[in-house]
Amino acid sequence: MEIVRYYQSGNREHWKREIGKGDWSAAKLLFTLLDRNELKTFCG
């Protein structure tokens, strides 16, 4: 398993697409927060 630091990644769009492929509810929520640029606001 590889740990990717999304905000430090040079390829955020790629990783966002990969997260969006997830079929579990947490992946869908994470994708939505990243897509709307609301993750930091949501998580603090």
C-alpha distance matrix in Angstrom:
0.0 3.8 6.6 9.6 13.1 15.0 18.4 17.8 16.2 18.8 17.8 18.1 19.7 17.0 14.4 17.2 17.8 14.3 14.6 18.1 17.1 15.8 18.5 18.3 20.7 18.4 16.8 20.3 21.5 18.8 19.7 23.3 23.1 21.4 23.8 26.7 25.5 26.1 22.8 24.3 27.5 26.1 23.9 26.3
3.8 0.0 3.8 6.3 9.8 11.9 15.2 14.2 12.6 15.3 14.7 15.1 17.2 14.7 12.1 15.3 16.4 13.3 13.7 17.4 17.0 16.2 19.4 19.3 21.3 18.7 16.7 20.1 20.9 17.8 18.4 22.1 21.6 19.4 21.9 24.8 23.2 24.1 20.9 22.1 25.6 24.6 22.4 24.5
6.6 3.8 0.0 3.8 6.6 9.2 12.2 11.5 10.7 14.0 13.8 13.5 16.1 14.4 11.3 14.0 16.0 13.3 12.9 16.7 17.2 16.2 19.4 18.8 20.1 17.0 15.4 18.7 19.0 15.6 16.7 20.1 19.0 16.9 19.8 22.3 20.5 21.1 17.8 18.6 22.1 21.3 19.0 20.9
9.6 6.3 3.8 0.0 3.8 5.8 8.9 8.3 7.1 10.4 10.2 9.9 12.8 11.4 8.5 11.3 13.6 11.7 11.5 15.1 16.1 15.8 19.3 19.0 20.0 16.9 14.8 17.7 17.8 14.2 14.8 18.0 16.9 14.3 17.0 19.6 17.5 18.6 15.7 16.5 20.2 19.8 17.9 19.6
13.1 9.8 6.6 3.8 0.0 3.8 5.7 5.4 5.9 9.6 10.3 9.4 12.8 12.6 9.7 11.7 14.8 13.6 12.9 16.2 18.0 17.6 21.0 20.4 20.7 17.3 15.6 18.1 17.5 13.8 14.6 17.4 15.5 12.9 16.0 17.9 15.3 16.3 13.4 13.6 17.3 17.4 15.4 16.6
15.0 11.9 9.2 5.8 3.8 0.0 3.8 5.5 5.1 8.4 8.2 6.2 9.5 10.0 7.2 8.5 11.9 11.5 10.7 13.6 15.8 15.9 19.4 19.0 19.0 15.9 13.8 15.8 15.2 11.4 11.6 14.2 12.5 9.5 12.3 14.5 12.1 13.5 11.0 11.9 15.5 15.7 14.4 15.9
18.4 15.2 12.2 8.9 5.7 3.8 0.0 3.8 5.5 8.2 9.2 7.2 10.8 12.2 10.2 10.8 14.4 14.7 13.8 16.3 18.9 19.2 22.5 22.0 21.5 18.3 16.6 18.0 16.9 13.3 13.5 15.3 13.0 10.0 12.7 14.1 10.9 12.6 10.6 10.4 14.0 15.1 14.0 14.5
17.8 14.2 11.5 8.3 5.4 5.5 3.8 0.0 3.8 6.5 8.8 8.4 12.2 13.0 11.4 13.0 16.2 16.1 15.9 18.7 20.9 21.2 24.8 24.4 24.4 21.2 19.2 21.1 20.3 16.5 16.7 18.8 16.7 13.6 16.1 17.7 14.6 16.4 14.3 13.8 17.5 18.7 17.2 17.5
16.2 12.6 10.7 7.1 5.9 5.1 5.5 3.8 0.0 3.8 5.3 5.8 9.5 9.6 8.5 10.8 13.5 13.4 13.9 16.6 18.4 19.2 22.9 23.1 23.5 20.6 18.1 19.9 19.8 16.1 15.6 18.2 16.8 13.3 15.3 17.6 15.1 17.3 15.4 15.8 19.3 20.2 19.0 19.9
18.8 15.3 14.0 10.4 9.6 8.4 8.2 6.5 3.8 0.0 3.8 6.1 8.9 9.3 9.7 11.9 13.9 14.5 15.7 17.8 19.6 21.1 24.8 25.4 25.8 23.3 20.5 21.9 22.0 18.5 17.3 19.7 18.6 14.9 16.1 18.4 16.2 19.0 17.7 18.2 21.5 22.7 21.9 22.7
17.8 14.7 13.8 10.2 10.3 8.2 9.2 8.8 5.3 3.8 0.0 3.8 5.6 5.6 6.7 8.9 10.4 11.1 12.8 14.6 16.2 18.0 21.7 22.7 23.3 21.2 18.0 19.2 19.9 16.6 14.8 17.4 17.0 13.2 13.9 16.8 15.2 18.2 17.1 18.3 21.5 22.1 21.8 23.1
18.1 15.1 13.5 9.9 9.4 6.2 7.2 8.4 5.8 6.1 3.8 0.0 3.8 5.4 5.2 6.0 8.6 9.8 10.5 12.1 14.4 16.0 19.5 20.2 20.4 18.2 15.2 16.1 16.4 13.1 11.4 13.8 13.2 9.4 10.4 13.2 11.6 14.5 13.5 15.0 18.0 18.5 18.4 19.9
19.7 17.2 16.1 12.8 12.8 9.5 10.8 12.2 9.5 8.9 5.6 3.8 0.0 3.8 5.5 5.0 6.2 8.6 9.9 10.4 12.6 14.9 18.3 19.6 19.8 18.2 14.9 15.2 16.1 13.4 10.7 12.9 13.3 9.7 9.2 12.6 12.1 15.2 14.8 16.9 19.4 19.7 20.2 22.0
17.0 14.7 14.4 11.4 12.6 10.0 12.2 13.0 9.6 9.3 5.6 5.4 3.8 0.0 3.8 5.5 5.2 6.3 8.8 9.9 11.0 13.4 17.0 18.6 19.6 18.1 14.5 15.4 16.9 14.2 11.7 14.6 15.4 12.0 12.0 15.6 15.2 17.9 16.9 19.2 21.9 21.8 21.9 24.0
14.4 12.1 11.3 8.5 9.7 7.2 10.2 11.4 8.5 9.7 6.7 5.2 5.5 3.8 0.0 3.8 5.3 4.9 6.1 8.5 9.9 11.4 15.1 16.1 17.0 15.1 11.7 13.2 14.4 11.3 9.5 12.9 13.2 10.1 11.1 14.6 13.9 16.0 14.4 16.7 19.6 19.2 18.9 21.2
17.2 15.3 14.0 11.3 11.7 8.5 10.8 13.0 10.8 11.9 8.9 6.0 5.0 5.5 3.8 0.0 3.8 5.4 5.1 6.1 8.8 10.4 13.7 14.7 14.9 13.3 9.9 10.5 11.6 8.8 6.3 9.3 10.1 7.1 7.6 11.2 11.1 13.3 12.2 15.0 17.4 16.8 17.2 19.7
17.8 16.4 16.0 13.6 14.8 11.9 14.4 16.2 13.5 13.9 10.4 8.6 6.2 5.2 5.3 3.8 0.0 3.8 5.4 4.9 6.5 9.3 12.5 14.3 15.2 14.4 10.7 10.9 13.0 11.1 8.0 10.9 12.7 10.2 9.6 13.4 14.2 16.4 15.6 18.6 20.8 20.0 20.6 23.2
14.3 13.3 13.3 11.7 13.6 11.5 14.7 16.1 13.4 14.5 11.1 9.8 8.6 6.3 4.9 5.4 3.8 0.0 3.8 5.3 5.3 7.3 10.9 12.7 14.3 13.3 9.5 10.9 13.3 11.1 9.0 12.6 14.1 11.9 12.3 16.0 16.3 18.0 16.5 19.4 21.9 20.7 20.7 23.5
14.6 13.7 12.9 11.5 12.9 10.7 13.8 15.9 13.9 15.7 12.8 10.5 9.9 8.8 6.1 5.1 5.4 3.8 0.0 3.8 5.4 5.6 9.2 10.0 11.0 9.6 5.9 7.6 9.7 7.5 6.0 9.8 11.1 9.5 10.6 13.9 14.3 15.3 13.5 16.7 18.9 17.3 17.3 20.4
18.1 17.4 16.7 15.1 16.2 13.6 16.3 18.7 16.6 17.8 14.6 12.1 10.4 9.9 8.5 6.1 4.9 5.3 3.8 0.0 3.8 5.4 8.1 9.7 10.4 10.2 6.5 6.2 9.1 8.2 5.4 8.3 10.9 9.8 9.5 12.9 14.3 15.4 14.4 18.0 19.6 18.0 18.7 21.9
17.1 17.0 17.2 16.1 18.0 15.8 18.9 20.9 18.4 19.6 16.2 14.4 12.6 11.0 9.9 8.8 6.5 5.3 5.4 3.8 0.0 3.8 6.4 9.2 11.1 11.5 8.0 8.4 11.8 11.2 9.0 11.9 14.5 13.5 13.3 16.7 18.1 19.1 17.9 21.4 23.2 21.3 21.8 25.1
15.8 16.2 16.2 15.8 17.6 15.9 19.2 21.2 19.2 21.1 18.0 16.0 14.9 13.4 11.4 10.4 9.3 7.3 5.6 5.4 3.8 0.0 3.8 5.7 8.1 8.5 5.4 6.8 10.2 9.8 9.0 11.9 14.1 13.8 14.4 17.3 18.5 18.8 17.2 20.6 22.3 19.9 20.1 23.6
18.5 19.4 19.4 19.3 21.0 19.4 22.5 24.8 22.9 24.8 21.7 19.5 18.3 17.0 15.1 13.7 12.5 10.9 9.2 8.1 6.4 3.8 0.0 3.8 6.7 8.7 6.9 7.3 10.7 11.7 11.1 13.2 15.8 16.2 16.5 19.1 20.7 20.6 19.1 22.7 23.9 21.2 21.6 25.3
18.3 19.3 18.8 19.0 20.4 19.0 22.0 24.4 23.1 25.4 22.7 20.2 19.6 18.6 16.1 14.7 14.3 12.7 10.0 9.7 9.2 5.7 3.8 0.0 3.8 5.7 5.6 6.6 9.0 10.3 11.0 12.8 14.7 15.8 16.7 18.8 20.1 19.4 17.6 20.9 22.0 18.9 19.1 22.9
20.7 21.3 20.1 20.0 20.7 19.0 21.5 24.4 23.5 25.8 23.3 20.4 19.8 19.6 17.0 14.9 15.2 14.3 11.0 10.4 11.1 8.1 6.7 3.8 0.0 3.8 5.4 5.1 6.3 8.6 9.9 10.6 12.4 14.3 15.2 16.6 18.1 16.9 15.4 18.8 19.3 16.1 16.6 20.4
18.4 18.7 17.0 16.9 17.3 15.9 18.3 21.2 20.6 23.3 21.2 18.2 18.2 18.1 15.1 13.3 14.4 13.3 9.6 10.2 11.5 8.5 8.7 5.7 3.8 0.0 3.8 5.4 5.1 6.0 8.5 9.8 10.5 12.1 14.0 15.4 16.1 14.7 12.6 15.7 16.7 13.5 13.5 17.2
16.8 16.7 15.4 14.8 15.6 13.8 16.6 19.2 18.1 20.5 18.0 15.2 14.9 14.5 11.7 9.9 10.7 9.5 5.9 6.5 8.0 5.4 6.9 5.6 5.4 3.8 0.0 3.8 5.4 5.0 6.0 8.5 9.9 10.4 11.9 14.1 14.9 14.5 12.5 15.9 17.4 14.7 14.9 18.5
20.3 20.1 18.7 17.7 18.1 15.8 18.0 21.1 19.9 21.9 19.2 16.1 15.2 15.4 13.2 10.5 10.9 10.9 7.6 6.2 8.4 6.8 7.3 6.6 5.1 5.4 3.8 0.0 3.8 5.5 5.1 6.2 8.7 9.9 10.4 12.3 14.0 13.5 12.5 16.2 17.0 14.4 15.5 19.0
21.5 20.9 19.0 17.8 17.5 15.2 16.9 20.3 19.8 22.0 19.9 16.4 16.1 16.9 14.4 11.6 13.0 13.3 9.7 9.1 11.8 10.2 10.7 9.0 6.3 5.1 5.4 3.8 0.0 3.8 5.4 5.1 6.2 8.6 9.8 10.7 12.0 10.7 9.6 13.2 13.6 10.7 12.0 15.6
18.8 17.8 15.6 14.2 13.8 11.4 13.3 16.5 16.1 18.5 16.6 13.1 13.4 14.2 11.3 8.8 11.1 11.1 7.5 8.2 11.2 9.8 11.7 10.3 8.6 6.0 5.0 5.5 3.8 0.0 3.8 5.4 5.2 6.1 8.4 10.0 10.3 9.5 7.5 11.0 12.5 10.2 10.7 14.1
19.7 18.4 16.7 14.8 14.6 11.6 13.5 16.7 15.6 17.3 14.8 11.4 10.7 11.7 9.5 6.3 8.0 9.0 6.0 5.4 9.0 9.0 11.1 11.0 9.9 8.5 6.0 5.1 5.4 3.8 0.0 3.8 5.5 5.2 5.9 8.5 9.6 10.1 9.2 12.9 14.3 12.6 13.7 16.8
23.3 22.1 20.1 18.0 17.4 14.2 15.3 18.8 18.2 19.7 17.4 13.8 12.9 14.6 12.9 9.3 10.9 12.6 9.8 8.3 11.9 11.9 13.2 12.8 10.6 9.8 8.5 6.2 5.1 5.4 3.8 0.0 3.8 5.5 5.0 6.1 8.3 8.3 8.6 12.4 12.8 11.2 13.2 16.1
23.1 21.6 19.0 16.9 15.5 12.5 13.0 16.7 16.8 18.6 17.0 13.2 13.3 15.4 13.2 10.1 12.7 14.1 11.1 10.9 14.5 14.1 15.8 14.7 12.4 10.5 9.9 8.7 6.2 5.2 5.5 3.8 0.0 3.8 5.5 5.3 5.9 4.9 4.9 8.6 9.1 7.8 9.8 12.5
21.4 19.4 16.9 14.3 12.9 9.5 10.0 13.6 13.3 14.9 13.2 9.4 9.7 12.0 10.1 7.1 10.2 11.9 9.5 9.8 13.5 13.8 16.2 15.8 14.3 12.1 10.4 9.9 8.6 6.1 5.2 5.5 3.8 0.0 3.8 5.4 4.8 6.2 5.8 8.9 10.6 10.3 11.5 13.7
23.8 21.9 19.8 17.0 16.0 12.3 12.7 16.1 15.3 16.1 13.9 10.4 9.2 12.0 11.1 7.6 9.6 12.3 10.6 9.5 13.3 14.4 16.5 16.7 15.2 14.0 11.9 10.4 9.8 8.4 5.9 5.0 5.5 3.8 0.0 3.8 5.5 7.7 8.9 11.9 12.9 12.7 14.7 16.8
26.7 24.8 22.3 19.6 17.9 14.5 14.1 17.7 17.6 18.4 16.8 13.2 12.6 15.6 14.6 11.2 13.4 16.0 13.9 12.9 16.7 17.3 19.1 18.8 16.6 15.4 14.1 12.3 10.7 10.0 8.5 6.1 5.3 5.4 3.8 0.0 3.8 5.4 8.0 10.6 10.5 10.9 13.5 15.2
25.5 23.2 20.5 17.5 15.3 12.1 10.9 14.6 15.1 16.2 15.2 11.6 12.1 15.2 13.9 11.1 14.2 16.3 14.3 14.3 18.1 18.5 20.7 20.1 18.1 16.1 14.9 14.0 12.0 10.3 9.6 8.3 5.9 4.8 5.5 3.8 0.0 3.8 6.0 7.7 8.4 9.7 11.6 12.7
26.1 24.1 21.1 18.6 16.3 13.5 12.6 16.4 17.3 19.0 18.2 14.5 15.2 17.9 16.0 13.3 16.4 18.0 15.3 15.4 19.1 18.8 20.6 19.4 16.9 14.7 14.5 13.5 10.7 9.5 10.1 8.3 4.9 6.2 7.7 5.4 3.8 0.0 3.8 5.7 5.2 6.0 8.6 9.8
22.8 20.9 17.8 15.7 13.4 11.0 10.6 14.3 15.4 17.7 17.1 13.5 14.8 16.9 14.4 12.2 15.6 16.5 13.5 14.4 17.9 17.2 19.1 17.6 15.4 12.6 12.5 12.5 9.6 7.5 9.2 8.6 4.9 5.8 8.9 8.0 6.0 3.8 0.0 3.8 5.4 5.1 6.0 8.0
24.3 22.1 18.6 16.5 13.6 11.9 10.4 13.8 15.8 18.2 18.3 15.0 16.9 19.2 16.7 15.0 18.6 19.4 16.7 18.0 21.4 20.6 22.7 20.9 18.8 15.7 15.9 16.2 13.2 11.0 12.9 12.4 8.6 8.9 11.9 10.6 7.7 5.7 3.8 0.0 3.8 5.5 5.2 5.3
27.5 25.6 22.1 20.2 17.3 15.5 14.0 17.5 19.3 21.5 21.5 18.0 19.4 21.9 19.6 17.4 20.8 21.9 18.9 19.6 23.2 22.3 23.9 22.0 19.3 16.7 17.4 17.0 13.6 12.5 14.3 12.8 9.1 10.6 12.9 10.5 8.4 5.2 5.4 3.8 0.0 3.8 5.6 5.2
26.1 24.6 21.3 19.8 17.4 15.7 15.1 18.7 20.2 22.7 22.1 18.5 19.7 21.8 19.2 16.8 20.0 20.7 17.3 18.0 21.3 19.9 21.2 18.9 16.1 13.5 14.7 14.4 10.7 10.2 12.6 11.2 7.8 10.3 12.7 10.9 9.7 6.0 5.1 5.5 3.8 0.0 3.8 5.8
23.9 22.4 19.0 17.9 15.4 14.4 14.0 17.2 19.0 21.9 21.8 18.4 20.2 21.9 18.9 17.2 20.6 20.7 17.3 18.7 21.8 20.1 21.6 19.1 16.6 13.5 14.9 15.5 12.0 10.7 13.7 13.2 9.8 11.5 14.7 13.5 11.6 8.6 6.0 5.2 5.6 3.8 0.0 3.8
26.3 24.5 20.9 19.6 16.6 15.9 14.5 17.5 19.9 22.7 23.1 19.9 22.0 24.0 21.2 19.7 23.2 23.5 20.4 21.9 25.1 23.6 25.3 22.9 20.4 17.2 18.5 19.0 15.6 14.1 16.8 16.1 12.5 13.7 16.8 15.2 12.7 9.8 8.0 5.3 5.2 5.8 3.8 0.0
